[in-house]
Amino acid sequence: MSPETASVLIVDDEPPARSRLRQLVGDLEGFHVVGEAGHGEEALRLCNSLQPDVVLLDIRMPGIDGLQVASQLAGWERRPAVVFTTAYDEYAIQAFEAQAVGYLLKPVTFHTFADVMATMNKYWTLMEMP
């Protein structure tokens, strides 16, 4: 995985939230959006077919919620980095138990988004070292 070419899947049931996240990814060098999903089932299908490096994941969605999606992804051999993007702070512990690498509260600002993504870049760089 090269952080210069990190692919991102956006998962949120609200179109305006997906649009905002798409804008944030577009404004950040080294990341590009490969797909969008409006619910958990679609997120799992797209993760399987697109194999994104990062999933920006809402928590409260109809059907399978974001925590369930992250728990399933945590068991995959090639699992993406999960960053929760939510309006609810009470799920943070559960999110990290599901192996999330970040937790952003909406409305997500460019500064906080860039900080989380920079932390992932540092992690990926360390993982590539011999």
N, C-alpha and C positions, 0 to 999 in steps of 0.2 A: 504494500500500500504506500503510495507516494502522496504526501500531503499537498503537493503542488497540483494534483489532479483529483482531489477528493469530490466524490459524487454525493449528492444530498437528495433524500426523499423527504418531502414535506407532508405531514399527516395532521389534518385538522378538519373538523366538520363544518367550520365556518369559512366561507370563501374569502371574506375580508382578511381574516387571520392568515390564510394561505398566501394571499397577495402580499401582505406585509413581510412575511418570512421570505418569500421569493425575492422581494426587493432587497432585504438585508443580505441574503446570500449573493445576489448580483452585485452588491456594493462591496463585497469582501473578496479580495484577491485569493485565488487558489481553491475556490469551491464553485461548483456549478450544480444546478438543479437538474435531476434526471427524471423526476416524476412527482406527482401529487396524488394524495388519497384523501377521501372525505370520511372514511371510517376504518375501524380496525381490521375487518376482514380484507378490505382492499389493500390496506397497508401490508399485511402478511403476504398477499399474492404478489404485490409489486416488489417487496423485499426479496422474495424468492426469484422473480424473473430478472430484476434489475441489479440485484446485489449491491445496493448503495454502501458507501463507506460510512455515511452518517444518516441517521433518521431524526428529524425534528418532529417530536411527537406530542400531541395534545393528550391530556388525561381523560377528560370527560367527553365521551363520544357515544353515539348510539351503538348498540350491539357490543362487540368486544371493545373494552375501553383501553386506553393507552398503557395502563399498568399491566394488563393481560397480554397485550402485544409485546411489551418489553420483556416480560417473563418468558414468553415463547421464544423470542429472539435470543435471549441469553443462553438457550440450550442449543443453538445452531452452531455448527462447526465454524462457519465463516459468518460471524455475527457483526452487524454494523454497530458503530458507536451510537448510543441513544442519548439525545438531549431532549428533556421534556420542556415544552413551552406551554405554560398553563396559567390560568388566573387564580389557581388555588394553591396556597402555601402549605396546606395541611397534608399533602401527599409526599412531601420531600423524603421522608425516611423510607417510605415504601418504594419510591422511585430509585433510590440508591440501593435498596435491597434487591431490586430488579436489575442491578448493574448499570444504571444510567451513569453517564460521564458528566452530565450537566443538568441543571434545573433552572430555567429562566421563567420569571413571572411576567405575565402580560400586563401592560403593553411592553413588549421587548424593545429596548433601545439598541441602537447600533453599538454603543460602547460595551454594554453587557454581553451582547451577542458576540462581538469581536473578541472579548476577553475569553469566553468559553471556547471559541474556535481556536484561538491562539494556544490555549492550554492543550487542546487535542493535538495541534501541530507539534508541540514540545514532546508529548507522549509518543507520537508516531516516530519522531526523530530518534528518541531514546530507544525505541523498539528496533529500529533499523541498525543500531550500532552493534558491532561485533562483540 
